[in-house]
Amino acid sequence: MLAALACTTLLLGACASVPAPTAQLAVSTAAVAHAAAAGGQSTPSADLALARDKLQRANRAMADKDHVIALRLAQQAQLDALVAESRMETGKARQTAQEVQAAAQALSEELARKKP
């Protein structure tokens, strides 16, 4: 019983000593903004919506002085924003590749028609 009380006290003390994750929140905010900008005018992805939600929850946890939860959510928001940005960039690259492939096909067809 005494050992359990000591562990609980130690854990609560550790949680109270976690500094406010202001730097992580700033990095996460920048990551979400960057991912949103990478999407351009397209509809925001589910990954970006998830990142925004977690960032909002991290800010609420920060306001409630729950620094452990705020840090965890801010880190998750940053990762979700990176995933969103990667998926958007992959989609853009795939579309560009398809356009180049279609142009190459059209050029090949045009050259084949002009052969004597």
Beta strands, then each sheet from edge to edge (+ up, - down):
end
